[in-house]
Amino acid sequence: MAVQRDPEYYQALVDMGSNGIRFSISDLSPPSTRVMPTIYQDRSSISLYDAQYESGKKIPIPQPVIEDVSAALVQFKRTCEDFQVPPHRIRVVATEATRNALNSEDFRQQIETATGWKVEMLAKDEEGRIGAMGVASSFGSIKGLVMDLGGGSIQMTWMISEDGEVKTSPVGAVSFPYGAAALMMRLGDAGVEGHDSLREEMSSNFEKALQDLDIPESLLTDAEEEGGLTLYLSGGGFRGWGYILMSLHSITPYPIPIINGFRVPKSSFLPNLEEYSDPASTFRISSRRASQVPAITFLIKALTHSIPSISHIHFAQGGIREGLLFSSLPATIRSQDPLVSATQSYAPQSTSSLLRILEDFIPRTRFSDDIYPPEDLTSPKFLMSVVHMLYAHASFPKDIRAAAALCSTTTGSLGNAHGLSHIDRALLALVLCERWGGELSPADAEFLSKMQELAGPKASWWAKYIGRAAGGIGDMFPAGVIRAGEENLVRVNVSWGTEEKKGKAEKTVDLVISTGIKGLEVAAADWCHAMEKVGKKKNWIGGREGWGVKVRAVCEDWKE
C-alpha cells in the first residue's frame, strides 16, 4: 500500500563533498521528523578532490568534470520535480574541495547556469559545526570526542548532546589536512623513510588539538569513571573502517548491516590486518575506499597513540547532509528520543494504558545487578517503542509474524530509522519476535541467535520475558483499544521470590495477574501459562545450562 506523503515537508539536499556528491530527499513530516526519513538518495562517485590533482600538482577542476557534475545535478532537479519538492526546499551545499578549488567561482557559476540553483559554500568553521550536528543526529545523546574524516581533511571537536541541546568546543572544530585522499598522497610523497616523521607530526598535532579544544572538566571526569573517552566517528573513510571491523567481528556474520550505531571497544579498533588481503571484497567497501585502507590505518595508529584514554568507538552515518537537516529542526524535535520517534506512527489508540500494563511486569526492586533486567530494556523510551510496535505485524500471515518482527529493525520497517544504536535494534527485534510467539524457520533462527549473541544472554532472556508480556497484552486487546472505564481493570503485581531445589535456593520472578473485564478471564489464564513457559529452563538462553529465571505466575479473581 502506497504511503500518502505531503511534499511540503520534503527537503532536498545536494552535498558536494571531496570524495563524492550525495543527493537526497527527506520527509520531515511528524511524528517521525526526528529520525529524518530518507525517501530518495543517490550518490555520484565524482571525486572533486582527485579531479584537482594531476601528477601531484594542483590544477583547476577540469571542464569535463564540471560538465559531469552539472549533468548529475540536472538529473536530480528532474527527480525533485517528480517528487514535487517545493523549490524553496532544495539546497545545494559545497564543502572543502569546492571551497579550495582554483576555479571555484567559475565552477559554481556553471552549475547555477545549468540548474538555476545557487551553490552554498560552507565556511571552514561552519563545515565543522554542521558535520558535528550530523553526528549529534545519529545518537540519542553524546558525550565525547567527535571526528569527521573527509577526503581532504579531518575535523576534531568535543561534544555533549542532550535533550536537543548540542554543545561543542568554543573554538569550533580543529581541522587537519589528513583526509583519506590527502593522506594517501602524502604517504606516497614521503616514501617509507618519511612515514615516521609524518606519524610524529600527526600525533603532535592531535595532542595539541586536545589542549586547544578545552575539553570540559565534566567530560574528563566521566571519562575517568568509565575507563576513557568515547570517540564518535563519521565520514566515508571512518565508515569504511567500521564496515571492515564489522566483517572481522567475533559475531560472524554480524547481524546488523547498518554502520550507524555500530560500537567497538578500543581493543578492537586497530585489528591485525596482515591476513586481511582484499578489503574491496568487504560489504559496502568500494575499490576506491579499499585503496585508502593503508592511509586510514596509518591515521588510526597516530590517533590512538595521541589519545590513549579512549574507551569505546561509535560509528555515525551522520555527516553534512544529516547535520543540515538536524540543525534546521527546533530543539523540541531534536530532544525527542530516536527510538520513540521512529515507532510513533505505529502507535495504537490506547498507548498510555497499554504501556502502564507492560511497565507493571518490570520488577520495582533490584534483587541484584546480576539478575535485574538491563536499563536498555526497562527504560521508558524502550517500553514505549515496544507498545508502539505492538500491532505493527498483525496483518502478516501467522507463519511469518515473528520473523517479520525480528527483521523489522534491520531490513524491515525500522531499517531506515536514523539515530538508533545497534543494541536498541537488537533488543527491540528480540522483544517483538517473542511478542508474536517466537516461532521461526531454521534460516530465521540463525539470525535470532546472532541477535541474541549481540545482546548477551541476560538481556536476551529478559527480552523474551518482556516479549511474552507484550504478547499477552496484544491477545487481550487485539485492536489496541482499552475501553473507557476499563483502563485499570487489568492488574499485574510482580515480585522476587525464591524456590528451594535440590537444597539450593533459586531466585524466581513471581507474577499475579487479575482482570475485572468480563470475557477476558480465559485470556488472562493463557497469559499466566505463557509467562511461566518463558521461565522454564528449556527456554533459557543457551538451554538448561544457560541464562534465565524461573517465572511463577498465577491468575487471581478480581478484587476491588
N, C-alpha and C positions, 0 to 999 in steps of 0.2 A: 504494500500500500504506500503510495507516494505521500511524503510528508509535506504539509502545507506550510510554506515559509513566507515571511514578509520581507521583501528586498530592502525596505527602508532600514533594516537592521544589519544589512550586509556591509562589510568593509573589505575592499580590495587593496592589496599591497604588492608592490614590486620592491624587493630587496636586492639591490645591485651590489653584491659583495665581491671580495677578491677572487674567490675560487669558483663562483657560480652566481647565477641570477635566479632568484626564487620568486615565484608567482603564487598568490593565494587569494582566496575569498573566504572570509569567516562570517559566521552568523552570530551576531552578538545579541540576539533576542533573549528575553527572560524565559524560563528561570535558569537557563544554563549559561548565562553570559560569562560567569567567572571562568569557565573552562574553555571559552572561546572556540567553539566547534568549527572545524575547517570543512567547508563543503566543496572546495576545489583547491588543488595545489599541483604545481608543476615546477620543474627546475631545468634551466638551461646550463649546460656544462661549460659555457664560455668563461674562461678564466681571464678576467681583466688584469690580474697581476702578471700572469705569464705573457700576456699579449704585449706588455710594455718592456719586455727584455729580449734582446737579440745578441747572442754571443756574449752575454753578461753585461751588456751596455743598455742603459735605459733609453727607450725610444717613445715617441708619441703612440697612442693607440692607433693601430693601422686602420685605414679606411674600410677594408673588407670586414674587420671585426666590428666597427661602428655600424655597418650595414646589417650584419648578422644580429647585433643587439637590437637595432631598430625594428627589424623584421619580427623578432621574438616578441617585442612589446606591442607591435601592431596586431599580432595574433592574439595576445592576451586582451587587447582592447575589444576585439570581437567577442572573446569569451565573456568579458564583463557585460557587454551588451546583451548576450544571450541569457545571462543570469539576471539581467535587469538591475544591475548595480547602479544606484544613483551616481551620476558623475562627480558630485561633491564628496563621495565616499570612496574615492580612488586616490591612492598616494603612490608616488614613485620616489624611493629613497636611495641615495647612494652613500657609500662609506669610503674608507681609506683609498682604495685603488683608484676610484674616480677623483677623489679629492687631490691626490698627488700626481695625477696624470699630467703630462706636459701639455696636452691639448684638451684639458678638462672642459674649458668653456665651449670650445667647438663641438666636443663630444656631446655635451648636454644640449646644446642648441640643435644639433641634428636630430636628436631624439624628440625634442619638443616639436620640431617641424614635421616629423613623421607621424607623431601620435596626437599632438595637441596637449600633451601632458608636460608640465614643468617638473624637472628633476630637483628634488630637495636634497641638498648636500648637508650631511650631518657634520658639525664641527667635531674635532678630535675628542673633546671632553664630553660632548653630547652623545657621541657614539658609545663611549664608555658607560654613560648613565643609562642609555636606552638598553644596551646589552645587559646591564645589571638588572634592569626591570624585567627583561626576558627570563633571566634566571629566577627572579622572585616569583614570576608567574608559574614556574614549574614545580613549586612545592607549596604545601600549606603554610609552612613557616621556615625561616632560615636563620641560622646563627653560625657565621664562619667566614672563611675567605672565599672569594669568588674569582674565577679566572675564565677568560673568554679567548679562545685560540682561533685567530683568523688566518688568512693566507700570508698577510704581510706583517702582522703584529700580534702581540698577546697583551691583554689588559688584566690588571690585578687590582682588587679592592677588597674591603671587608663589607659584610652586610648583616644587618639584623632586620628581618622582615616578619612582622607580627601584626595581626588584626588589621591588615590593609595598609599599614604604615611601613614604608621602606626607608631604612637609614643606611647610608654608606659613608665612606670616609669624606671628611670636609674637603680634602684635596682632590676628590673625584677618584678616577681610576688611573693608576700608573701604567703607562704604555711602554712596551719593549719591542724592538724590531726583530722579534724571534717567532714570527708567524711560521706556519709549516712550510710554505713555499720559500719564504725568505731564508729560513734556517737551512733548508736544503741547499740553497745557493751558497750560503756562507760556508757550510761544511765542505762543499765541493771546492770553493776557492781556497780554503785554509789548508786542505790536504790533511792527511792523517797526523802529520807532525804538528799541525796547528790546532788540533782538537782540544788538547789540554788547556791551552791559553784561552780558547773560546769558552770552555766549560767554566774556567775560573772567572772570566768576565761575566758570564750569565749568573753564576752563583753570587758573585759580589753585588750585582745589580738587584737580584731578588732580595738579598739580605738588607740592602739599603732601602728598598721599597717598603719592606715590612716596618722599618722605623719611620719612614716618611708618611705612611698611611695612618699613623697614630691610632692603633687598634685600641678600642675601649677596654678599660680595666675589667668590666663585667664579662666581656668576651674571653679575656685571658683567664679569668677566674673559672668560668665554665669549662674552658679547655683543660685547665689543670685538674678539675674534678672528674672530667670524662676521658682523661688519658690523651688529650691532644686536640688540636683544632680540627674542625670539619672543613673539608675542601669541596667546593661546588664547581664543577667544570662544564663549560659549554663551548660551542664552536665545532665545526665539522671535524677538525683534527682530533680533538678530545673525544668526540662522539665515536669516531672510528676506532680510537683506542679502547673505548668502552665495549664496542662490539667484539674486539679481539679478546678482551678479558672475559666477556660473556662466553665466547667459544671455548675458553680454557677453564671455565668454572668447574668446581668439583661436582656440581649437579649437571649431569650430561644426559640428554640435551637440556640446556637451561630452558625453563618453560615459558618465560615471558619475553618475546622478541621485540620489546619496546625499550629504547635506550633511556627515556626519561624515567627517573626514579630508580634506576639501577645503582646499586651501592656495593662497595667493596672495602675491606679493611686495608690499611696501608701495606700490610704484609703481602697482599695480592696485587698491589698497584703496579709493580715492576716485576713481572714474571720472567722466568728464563725462556728466552725466545730462540735459543740455539736450534731447537728441533721444530720451530715454527717457520717452515721454509716458504710457505706460499700464502701470505696474508690475503692475496687477491681472491682466494677461494672461500674466504670467510663471508658469512652472511652480512650484507649491507656495506661491504668494503669494495670500492671501485678500484680499478687498476691504478688510477691516479693517486687515490688515497693510500693504496698499498705501497706505492713508491715513496711516500712520505714517512713510512713507519720508522726507518732509521733516524730521521730528524726528530720525530716525536719521542722516540726512545731516548735520544740524547737530551732533549728538553726535560723529560721527566726525571732523568738521573740528576740533572742540575737542580731541578726544583726540589726533589726530596732531600738532596744534600743541604739546600739552603733553608728548608723549613722542616727540621727534624721532628717537630712536635705535631705531626699530622695523625689523627686518629682514624677517620673514615673519609672516603671519597664518594661523592654523589655526582652522577652524570645527569645533565639537564638538556632537554630538547630546546628550551627557550633561548632565543637569540634576538637579533634586531627586530625580526617580524613580530615575535611574541611580545617583545618589550614595547614596541609602538602600540600594539593593541592594549596591553595591560595598563600602560601609563595613561591611556585615554579613559579608563574606567574610573568611576568615583570610588573613594575609599570604602564606602559601604558595600560595594560589589567586590572589591579586591579582598575585603576581610572575610568573605564567605569561604567556608571550607570546600575545597575542590570536590571531595567525595560526595558531600551533600548536594552541591550544585549539579554535579553530573547525573545524579539519580533523581533529582527533584521532579522531572517531567513524568516519571512513572508513579508518583505518589498516589496512594489510594485515598478515598474520601475521608476515612476516619483515621488518618495517620497518627494523630496525637494519642488517641485512645488505644490504638494497636501498639504504639510504642510503649505506653505505660505497662501493658501486659508483658511485652518482651523484656523490659527492664526488670520486672519482678522475678525473672528467672536467674538474675545475677546475684550471687551471694553478697550480702551487705557487709559482712565482716570478713577479714582476712584470717584464714587459719595459718597460713604461711605463704611466703612468696613462691615457694617451690610448687605449690599446688593451685594457688589462686590464678584465675584467668588473666592473661596479659592485658594491659591497658589498651593496646591496639584493638582488642576485641570488645571491650566494655565501655569505651568512650561514647559519649552521647552522639557524636557525629557518625561513628561507625554503626551503632544500633539504628540511628535514623536512616542511614543509607540502606540497611537491611530491610526496614519496613517499607521504604520507598520502592524497593525492587521485589517485594513480596509476591506480586502477581504479574510481574513482567513476562514470565514464560508460561502463563496459564493457558494461552491459546495454542501452545505447541502440542504435538502428539505426545501421549504419555510416555512412549518409548524413548523420547529424546529430551524431555524436560530437564532432567538432571544434567545431561551432557551439555545442553544449550546454556544452562545456568553456569556450569563450570567454565565454559569458554567465554562467557559474557564480558569478562573484564580484560580479555586479551584480543580475541578476534571477533567478539560479538558487539553488542550494542554500546558497551562502555569502552571499547578498544580505543576510540578516538578521544576519550576524555583526557584533557591536558591537566597535569598537576598532581596525578596520583602516584604514590610510591609503589614499589613492587610488592611490599608486604601488604599494603591495602588491597591491591589487586588480588593477591593470593588468598587472603583471608576472606574477602567478600565472595570470591568464587567458591571457596570451600563451604561457606555457610549456605549460599544459595543452592549449591548442588545437593546438600543434605536436606534443605527445605523441601525439595522435590523427591526425597526418598533415597538419593544417593546411588541408585542402581545404574550401572554403566556398562557399556560394551568393553571388551578387552582393550581395544585401542584407546578408549577414553579413560580406562582405569590406569593405564600407564601415565597419562598426562596428570591424573589425580595424584599419583604417587610422587611425581616431580613437584607439584604444587605443595604437597604436604612436606616434602623434604625442604623446600624453601621456607615454609612457615615454621617448621620444627614440630616435634611430636606433641608437646604440651599445647601449643596454640592450635594445632590441627585437631586435637581431641575436643578442645573447648569450642572450636568452630562447628564440629559435629553436634555438640550439645546445643549450641545456640540455633543451629540449623533445624534440629528436631523441634525445638521450642517454636521456631518460626513456622514450621510445617503444621504444627497443631493449631496455631493461630489462624493460618490460612484455611485449614479444614473447618474450623468453627465459623469463620466469617469469609466464605469464598468470594464474596463480592467486594471485600474490603470495607464493608459498611457495618458499623455498630449503631444500632438504632437509638434514637433519643430515649433517655431514661434507662438504658442498659449499659451505659459506659462503665459502671462499677460493679457489674454483675458477673464478672469473671475475676476470681481471686486466686493468686499464686503466692504461696509462702515457701521460702527456701531457707535452709539452714544446713550447717555442717553436722554430721553425725559420725559415729564410729560403729564398727561391726567386728566382733571377735571371730577370727577364723584361724583354726589350727594354732591357737594360742597367741595369735598376733592381732593387734588392733589395727583395722584398716579404716581410713577416712572415707566417708560417704557424703554425697550430696542428697539431702532429704527434701522432697517436694510434696506439698499438699496443694491439690488443685480442686477448686469447687466453682460451681456456676449456679446462678439463680435464674438463668434463662431457660424457660421450658422448651424441651425438644433438643437440647444440646447435651443432655446427660450422657448419652452413649458416646458422643464425640469426645467428651471430657475423659471418659474411661479409656478410650483408644489412645488418647493423648498421653495419659499416665503410662500405659503399656509401652508406647513408643519411646518415652523418656527413659524408662527402665532398661530397654534394649540397648540404648547407646552406652550404658554403663557396664554392660556385660563384657567380660574380658575378651571374648572372641571379636568384639567390635572396637577394641582399643587400637590405637595407632601402633602397628608393629605386632598385633596379635596378643596372645595371652601373656607374653613376657614383655609387652610394650608399655605404652603410657596411656593411662586412663584413670577414671574414678568411678567407683560404683555409684549408681543412682537408685535411690529408693523413692518411689512415687506412689501416692495414694490419692484417691478421689473421696472427698467428704461431701456429705449432704450440706446444702446451702444453709448458712445461719446468718440472720440479720445482725 
